[in-house]
Amino acid sequence: MTQAAPANYVWWLAGRSAGFVAMALITFSVILGLAMAARVIPTKRRRDAVRLHQHLALIALGAIAAHGLFLAADPWLKAGAKGIVVPFAIAYRPLWTGLGIVGAYLAAVLALSFYVRKRIGVRLWRRMHRFTVVVYALSLVHSLGSGTDASIPLVRDAMLASTLPALFLFALRLLRSRERAASRPPERADARPAVSGAVQTRVPPVAFAGSPGANNHVSGRSLEPSCGHMEPVTSQAN
């Protein structure tokens, strides 16, 4: 019995390689993003870390696209465009493959949202960016469930080991977010009225010369000048 030549599975091998690269890039990108969110990276290195995080995400998108295109062209898998584009439509391990497709779409939305963050608002963009952990989780489940490389102990152990720093940084981020929220002073509901009343008591009533309000102030009939008759004192001198 002769062994099949590797050239007969060139599309399958290329798709597996691109998927492995995409998984590695997503892992590094997510760990770097969690490290920035947890304030582990020094401030002077933060700008470089943001750029590296962005570049890793974009390269990962390219690897994901290549992963899907190679598998769509594989004659053995026979996935076609529908099996690669539509989640859970493929016949090969539909659950795990479909979760990977959903993660790919979510990764594309989050990575490309960086270029429209000013239009959608930085606050909304930051809230959306929290779902990068979901992308990592979906890609990990997809790789372990449908990837044939997961049967290799070294590859499987490396994938599972990547969860340790990710979980640690995620927990640290949540802890420091709670600490910042607890350190904020509580807002007083009566703070604004108190300040407003203090300003009103300190500012004396002013009558503008040359307006009916000036005479009324002297006679005690009114303390406020009439609107539309405010003239500076120098106008009477002329």
Secondary structure, 3 states (H helix, E strand, C coil): CCCCCHHHHHHHHHHHHHHHHHHHHHHHHHHHHHHHHCCCCCHHHHHHHHHHHHHHHHHHHHHHHHHHHHHHCCCCCCCHHHHHHCCCCCCCCHHHHHHHHHHHHHHHHHHHHHHHHHHHCHHHHHHHHCCHHHHHHHHHHHHHHHCHHHHCHHHHHHHHHCHHHHHHHHHHHHHHHHHHHHHCCCCCCCHHHHHHHHHHHHCCCCCCCCCHHHHHHHHCCCCCCCCCCCCCCHHHHC
